[in-house]
Amino acid sequence: MKKDDLFIREIINSMELVEIFEGNLIECHLIKNLLENEGIDTYLQNEYMGAKSGIMINSMVCGVKVFVSLKDYDFARKVVRKFIDNGKSL
């Protein structure tokens, strides 16, 4: 496990973060950008594993995960749902 992944795991364990999305590296970066444009801080887990595995990553094996603060979860869920419902998902 990369040093950055360990750092993110420590953040997740020390804060009230919840998973909002799991997918491949590109999908997760799109979600991350959408959420950050709405003022929501995000954290990616397994980002480097996803990059190492390539773009067509199998989420069941090594999915990249997007986490947000528990206080932002409801609004973040709406942003992600809109993204998925609009057919923007890869």
C-alpha distance (Angstrom), angle and dihedral (degrees) to the residues before:
residue distance angle dihedral
M1 . . .
K2 3.80 . .
K3 3.79 121.3 .
D4 3.84 90.8 -116.5
D5 3.82 91.2 52.8
L6 3.81 89.5 52.7
F7 3.80 89.7 50.2
I8 3.83 91.2 51.8
R9 3.81 90.5 47.7
E10 3.83 89.0 53.6
I11 3.82 90.3 50.3
I12 3.80 91.2 49.9
N13 3.80 91.5 49.3
S14 3.82 94.5 46.4
M15 3.80 97.9 44.8
E16 3.75 133.3 49.6
L17 3.80 95.6 -102.2
V18 3.77 124.8 157.8
E19 3.77 131.1 -164.5
I20 3.79 111.8 -108.5
F21 3.81 101.8 172.4
E22 3.79 142.3 6.9
G23 3.77 124.5 -164.1
N24 3.75 144.1 107.2
L25 3.79 123.8 -39.9
I26 3.81 96.3 -94.9
E27 3.81 94.8 46.8
C28 3.79 91.0 49.6
H29 3.79 92.7 50.0
L30 3.81 90.0 50.4
I31 3.82 90.3 50.9
K32 3.81 90.8 45.1
N33 3.83 91.1 52.9
L34 3.81 92.9 46.7
L35 3.79 91.9 50.5
E36 3.80 94.5 44.8
N37 3.83 89.7 49.8
E38 3.82 85.6 58.2
G39 3.82 90.7 51.8
I40 3.81 96.0 -102.4
D41 3.81 117.4 136.3
T42 3.80 113.0 -133.7
Y43 3.77 137.2 -168.4
L44 3.79 126.0 -158.0
Q45 3.79 121.8 -146.9
N46 3.81 122.9 -161.0
E47 3.79 90.0 13.0
Y48 3.77 93.3 140.5
M49 3.79 92.5 44.3
G50 3.80 87.8 53.9
A51 3.79 92.1 50.3
K52 3.78 91.0 47.4
S53 3.80 91.1 50.3
G54 3.80 93.9 49.0
I55 3.77 134.2 -120.4
M56 3.79 97.4 -62.9
I57 3.76 93.8 62.3
N58 3.77 121.6 167.8
S59 3.82 104.6 -125.3
M60 3.78 91.8 -153.2
V61 3.80 91.2 60.0
C62 3.79 102.3 39.3
G63 3.79 113.2 -11.4
V64 3.75 121.7 -179.1
K65 3.80 111.0 -124.9
V66 3.79 131.0 -152.7
F67 3.80 117.3 -147.8
V68 3.81 129.9 -168.8
S69 3.77 134.3 -178.2
L70 3.79 115.0 -83.9
K71 3.82 89.0 -120.8
D72 3.84 90.1 58.6
Y73 3.80 96.2 42.1
D74 3.83 99.6 100.0
F75 3.79 94.8 49.9
A76 3.82 92.3 40.5
R77 3.80 90.2 52.4
K78 3.81 89.8 55.6
V79 3.82 91.3 50.5
V80 3.81 92.0 49.5
R81 3.81 92.4 44.7
K82 3.81 90.9 52.0
F83 3.81 89.8 50.0
I84 3.81 91.9 51.6
D85 3.82 95.1 41.7
N86 3.80 91.8 51.5
G87 3.80 89.8 58.9
K88 3.79 93.6 -115.1
S89 3.79 92.6 129.4
L90 3.79 114.6 111.4
